[in-house]
């Protein structure tokens, strides 16, 4: 456990969800003329040009991409995904198991229906795992994939020999605790601690706390469990989609040498892999270092 990084804390983010707080929080900054709702996700599309699909992580709304979406939309069709139950949305079909597979199926349906095959896909945290799952199941959908601080198996943070069976009891316990928190008052100290671990900058932490407060813990708990029970390590060699991993490091943890070893080891088998590290950042690297992240994103897309 001593090698668990701030990214792992994302798995605990939804212990603090509280419905009454959602009413007092402002709506996401990005607005769009239309939202398409599907069983497991909703989609907002802005701009024109070659498609870029942005997938947020656990408990995060599409607003996590506010720092880059508007600029991207000047030259691209930007597809902003949100998992139902996050961002204060109705959970839809996500109140039962099969969330991750359902999201992948909805993404494929949307891509096929809008003729977006070969899109550039960007996924943060759980969104990165979903991007890998999409590339594995429907390789034609994904022209290239940017993974933002995610791993092919989150259990790797518990140790190099971890397996889904080994982490299953703890994953189930965390899922059940999250779900049991539905409708209960938030633990302010827990909210603060999780946000401080996931982000470094004060503004980043405030955003993360707000998103945690409005995520449905029933959805987050099940999605977290499925994330911890998904192991794509053996599939890395077979995913031929060009992939870029963007990962953070800082003076506390993970330091650069530790982060380099973790991510380069995790993706060593992938045949077309690019590594981009961003310093002075934590898990929400796009919030902590928006300029560096935007530069990496633009390089990836071009």
C-alpha positions in Angstrom: 0.0 0.0 0.0 2.9 2.4 0.5 3.2 2.9 -3.3 -0.4 4.0 -3.8 -0.4 7.4 -5.6 -2.9 10.2 -5.5 -4.5 8.7 -8.6 -5.7 5.8 -6.5 -7.6 8.1 -4.1 -10.0 8.8 -7.0 -11.5 5.4 -6.2 -12.7 6.7 -2.9 -14.0 10.0 -4.1 -17.7 9.2 -3.9 -17.9 8.4 -0.2 -18.8 12.0 0.2 -21.6 12.5 -2.3 -24.6 14.3 -0.8 -27.8 15.2 -2.8 -28.7 18.4 -1.0 -25.3 19.9 -1.9 -26.1 19.6 -5.6 -28.7 22.3 -5.5 -26.3 24.9 -4.3 -23.6 24.3 -6.9 -23.4 26.2 -10.2 -24.1 24.4 -13.5 -21.1 23.3 -15.5 -19.5 26.2 -17.4 -19.9 24.5 -20.9 -23.3 25.0 -22.5 -24.4 23.6 -25.8 -27.5 23.7 -27.9 -28.4 20.0 -27.4 -27.7 17.1 -25.3 -28.1 13.5 -26.5 -29.0 11.1 -23.6 -28.4 7.4 -23.9 -28.7 4.5 -21.4 -25.3 5.0 -19.8 -24.0 8.4 -21.0 -25.1 11.7 -22.3 -23.3 13.6 -25.1 -22.9 17.2 -26.0 -21.2 18.1 -29.3 -19.7 21.5 -30.1 -17.6 22.9 -33.0 -16.9 21.5 -36.4 -14.0 19.5 -37.9 -12.4 16.2 -37.3 -13.8 14.6 -34.2 -12.3 14.6 -30.7 -14.1 12.6 -28.0 -13.4 13.6 -24.4 -14.3 11.1 -21.6 -14.1 12.2 -17.9 -13.2 10.0 -15.0 -14.9 8.6 -11.9 -17.4 11.0 -10.4 -16.3 13.8 -12.9 -18.6 15.7 -15.2 -17.8 16.8 -18.7 -16.9 20.2 -17.1 -13.5 18.7 -16.3 -12.6 19.5 -20.0 -13.7 23.2 -19.8 -10.1 24.4 -20.0 -9.6 22.8 -23.5 -13.0 22.3 -25.0 -13.7 25.8 -26.3 -10.3 26.1 -28.1 -10.6 22.6 -29.5 -14.0 23.5 -30.9 -12.6 26.2 -33.1 -11.1 23.5 -35.4 -12.7 20.2 -34.3 -16.0 18.6 -33.6 -15.7 18.1 -29.8 -17.7 15.3 -28.3 -18.1 15.8 -24.5 -19.2 12.6 -22.8 -20.7 12.4 -19.3 -21.5 9.2 -17.4 -25.1 9.2 -16.3 -25.2 9.8 -12.5 -22.2 12.2 -12.5 -22.5 15.9 -12.7 -25.9 15.8 -10.9 -27.4 13.8 -13.8 -30.1 11.2 -13.5 -28.3 7.8 -13.2 -30.4 6.2 -15.9 -29.3 2.6 -16.5 -26.2 3.0 -14.3 -28.0 1.8 -11.1 -27.2 -1.8 -12.0 -23.9 -3.7 -12.8 -22.4 -3.4 -16.3 -21.7 0.3 -16.2 -18.3 0.2 -18.0 -19.5 -2.2 -20.7 -22.6 -0.2 -21.1 -20.6 3.1 -21.6 -18.4 1.4 -24.2 -21.5 0.1 -26.0 -23.1 3.6 -26.0 -19.9 5.2 -27.3 -19.7 2.7 -30.1 -23.4 3.3 -31.0 -22.9 7.1 -31.0 -19.7 6.8 -33.1 -21.4 4.6 -35.6 -24.6 6.7 -35.7 -22.6 9.9 -36.3 -20.0 8.3 -38.6 -17.1 9.3 -36.3 -15.0 6.2 -36.8 -11.3 6.9 -36.4 -11.9 9.7 -33.9 -9.2 11.0 -31.5 -10.3 9.8 -28.0 -9.1 11.4 -24.8 -10.0 9.8 -21.4 -9.0 10.8 -17.9 -8.7 8.2 -15.1 -11.6 5.8 -15.5 -12.2 7.5 -18.9 -8.8 6.4 -19.9 -9.7 2.8 -19.1 -12.9 3.2 -21.0 -10.9 4.5 -24.0 -8.7 1.4 -23.9 -11.8 -0.9 -23.6 -13.3 0.9 -26.6 -10.0 0.5 -28.6 -9.9 -3.2 -27.7 -13.6 -4.0 -28.5 -14.0 -1.6 -31.5 -10.6 -0.7 -32.9 -12.1 1.1 -35.9 -13.8 3.6 -33.6 -10.5 5.0 -32.2 -7.9 6.5 -34.5 -5.7 7.4 -31.6 -6.1 7.5 -27.8 -4.8 9.8 -25.1 -4.9 8.3 -21.7 -4.7 10.8 -18.9 -3.3 9.4 -15.6 -4.8 5.9 -15.9 -3.5 2.4 -15.9 -4.6 -0.8 -17.6 -5.3 -2.2 -14.2 -5.8 0.1 -11.2 -4.9 -2.8 -8.9 -1.3 -2.3 -9.9 -1.2 0.5 -7.3 -1.6 -2.1 -4.6 1.5 -4.0 -5.8 3.0 -5.5 -8.9 1.6 -8.9 -8.2 -2.0 -7.8 -7.6 -4.8 -9.5 -9.5 -8.5 -8.8 -9.7 -9.2 -11.7 -7.4 -6.8 -10.3 -4.8 -8.4 -6.8 -4.8 -12.0 -8.0 -5.2 -12.8 -8.2 -1.4 -11.6 -4.7 -0.8 -13.2 -3.4 -4.0 -16.5 -4.9 -2.9 -16.2 -3.3 0.5 -15.5 0.1 -0.9 -18.4 -0.2 -3.4 -20.8 -1.1 -0.6 -19.6 1.8 1.6 -20.0 4.2 -1.2 -23.5 3.1 -2.1 -24.5 3.2 1.6 -23.6 6.9 1.7 -26.4 7.8 -0.8 -28.5 10.6 0.7 -26.4 11.0 3.8 -24.6 14.1 4.9 -21.1 14.6 3.5 -18.0 14.2 5.6 -16.3 17.6 5.2 -12.9 16.3 6.4 -13.1 13.4 4.0 -14.0 15.7 1.1 -11.1 17.9 1.9 -8.6 15.1 2.2 -9.6 13.4 -1.1 -9.6 16.7 -3.0 -6.2 17.6 -1.6 -4.8 14.2 -2.7 -6.3 14.4 -6.2 -5.3 18.0 -7.0 -2.5 20.4 -6.0 -3.8 23.8 -6.7 -6.4 25.6 -4.6 -8.8 26.2 -7.5 -8.4 22.6 -8.7 -9.3 21.3 -5.3 -12.4 23.4 -5.1 -13.6 22.1 -8.4 -13.0 18.5 -7.4 -14.9 19.0 -4.1 -17.9 20.3 -6.0 -17.9 17.4 -8.5 -17.6 14.9 -5.7 -20.6 16.4 -3.9 -23.0 16.0 -6.9 -21.9 12.6 -8.1 -24.4 9.8 -7.3 -22.5 7.4 -5.0 -24.6 4.5 -6.2 -23.1 4.9 -9.7 -19.7 5.8 -8.5 -19.5 2.8 -6.1 -20.4 0.3 -8.8 -18.2 2.0 -11.5 -15.3 2.0 -9.1 -15.8 -1.7 -8.4 -15.9 -2.5 -12.1 -12.8 -0.4 -12.7 -10.9 -2.4 -10.1 -12.1 -5.6 -11.6 -11.0 -4.8 -15.1 -7.5 -5.9 -16.0 -6.3 -5.0 -19.5 -2.6 -5.8 -19.0 -2.7 -8.9 -21.1 -4.4 -6.9 -23.9 -1.8 -4.2 -24.3 0.2 -6.0 -27.0 -2.9 -6.5 -29.0 -4.1 -2.9 -29.0 -2.6 -1.5 -32.1 -4.2 1.9 -31.8 -1.5 4.6 -31.3 -1.7 5.6 -27.6 -0.3 8.5 -25.5 -0.1 8.4 -21.7 -0.1 11.7 -19.9 0.9 11.3 -16.3 1.7 13.7 -13.4 4.4 13.9 -10.9 5.3 16.3 -8.1 7.7 16.7 -5.2 5.7 14.6 -2.8 4.3 11.6 -4.6 4.6 10.3 -7.1 8.1 11.8 -7.8 9.2 11.7 -11.4 11.4 8.6 -11.1 8.6 6.6 -9.5 6.0 7.8 -12.0 8.3 7.1 -14.9 8.8 3.5 -13.7 5.1 2.9 -13.0 3.7 4.2 -16.3 6.4 3.0 -18.6 6.3 -0.4 -17.0 2.5 -0.6 -17.3 2.4 0.2 -21.0 5.7 -1.4 -22.1 3.9 -4.1 -24.1 1.8 -1.6 -26.1 3.2 -1.5 -29.7 2.6 2.3 -30.3 3.0 4.2 -27.1 4.1 7.8 -26.4 4.9 9.0 -22.9 4.3 12.6 -21.7 5.0 13.6 -18.1 3.8 16.8 -16.5 5.4 18.0 -13.3 3.9 20.0 -10.4 0.6 18.2 -10.9 -1.6 15.5 -9.3 -4.3 13.3 -10.7 -6.3 16.2 -12.1 -3.4 17.3 -14.2 -5.6 19.3 -16.6 -6.7 21.5 -13.7 -3.3 21.8 -12.0 -1.3 22.5 -15.1 -3.8 23.7 -17.8 -1.2 25.2 -20.2 1.1 22.2 -20.1 -1.9 19.9 -20.6 -3.3 21.9 -23.5 0.1 21.8 -25.1 0.3 18.0 -24.8 -3.3 17.6 -26.0 -2.7 19.8 -29.1 0.5 17.9 -29.9 -1.5 14.6 -29.6 -4.3 15.8 -31.9 -2.0 17.2 -34.5 
